[in-house]
Amino acid sequence: MEKLIGRTRLVLTQGDITQADTEAIVNAANSRLAGGGGVDGAIHRAGGPEIMAECRKIGSCPTGEAVITNAGRLKTKKVIHTVGPIYRGRPEDPRLLANAYLNSLDLAAERGLRTVAFPSLSTGAYGYPLDQAAKVALEAVRQGIVKNSDKLDEIRFVLFGQAAYDAYAHALDHM
Ligand code: AR6
């Protein structure tokens, strides 16, 4: 599924983000940049130890912000590590989740990375309900594209499994 926002394509796909051939991929990291399970584990396994070595040098990343490293053995050029909120049903959860997408897109645009793949941040270990997260994610990405118009060619969501794909497809239909 695909939608054009200005001259930027917003694309929904299903698959494994470690295989993405975009110029940057986004990692669902934790604030200590310490690695873990889910997307984070998959990216470090597939990319090799170079990525963690850079994460150690950077040290940490507050919730909602983003940092960038090289991509080791991955096809992509750079990995943007961002930290979504651990879902607790607080009023600030949507803002923190939106910030993670917006700051990742700002960083990509600033570095001249024109194609970016995102996983569904916060919806695994961090427990954010998929339907709510999909709405926040797509609205934030729309805003980020508008803000960085002419600097981004394609923003792709690489969704893991049918349920995640369906939630994002539904949210995009209603956007
Ligand atoms: N490609 C794309 N999506 C994936 C992949 C993959 N290879 N693997 C899992 N997903 P999660 P979070 C989906 O838990 O909720 C880590 O331990 C998954 O199905 O990766 O932000 C970190 O170190 C889910 O829909 O990230 C943090 O401590 C989505 O990616 C914490 O988990 C996000 O799930 C971050 O939790």
Residues whose N, C-alpha, C, O or C-beta is under 5 A from the ligand:
A	BS01	AR6	G15 D16 I17 T18 A28 A29 N30 G35 G36 G37 G38 V39 D40 A42 G84 P119 S120 L121 S122 T123 G124 A125 Y126 G127 V158 L159 F160
